[in-house]
Amino acid sequence: MSTRRRVRRKTGTPRNQRRTATQRVSSTVGTQNHPARSKQESGAPSDVESVLRAWRLAEARRKGIPAFRIFTDEALQAMVNLRPKSRDELQAISGIGIRTVELYGVQICRILSQHAQ
């Protein structure tokens, strides 16, 4: 009996050469001072960030999925920095798609408007 191994072809970009979401944002924006990339000076999470994280965790537990499936930490940070006021502005954030806006857009915009600066 022959023991042939199947050779799997690798396609696409090697893992060590892939760009992160932050790198994609900076290359499309063309500036390093993009608000989605800026971190808070103190390093402590803001009030709105804490509320968004708590809401995301509660929603994930309710649905029985990991919190990052709702939206990623990068998307959360971009929401905190950009403070979108509409579903269209929310969808413009990297990592937020149509489905996320359909399912959670109203709730996210409500949280952001309640904690407006």
Summary of the structure (lengths in Angstrom):
residues: 117
radius of gyration: 18.4
end to end distance: 71.6
largest distance: 71.6
contacts: 254
relative contact order: 0.12
helix: 55%
strand: 0%
